[in-house]
Amino acid sequence: MHRVVVVAEVEDTARWEEGFRTHGDLFRSQTVSSCQYSMMGDHEVAVCFEVEDLDTYMQVLESAATEEAMAIDGLRRETVKIFVMDKQFTP
């Protein structure tokens, strides 16, 4: 299992959340098994995805379907930052 964190700016967090919750089929095609998200203020979001197949996730992330979903949700694609969690520390 892999964890991927995506941080981005959106036009409006309420609009983004409403759209985000409709993309279950798209997330399943990305091999997402679960996700957690947070909204900061009116224009920032962060999502942590648990992904079964990282290569598939990244491939579908770059697809036209994902680009269209982001546009519908008001996500500013040029602000997207992707972090693949590849290090671990246990205190």
Secondary structure by P-SEA (a helix, b strand, c coil): cbbbbbbbccccaaaaaaaaaaaaaaaaaacccccccccccccbbbbbbbcccaaaaaaaaacaaaaaaaaaaccccccbbbbcccccccc
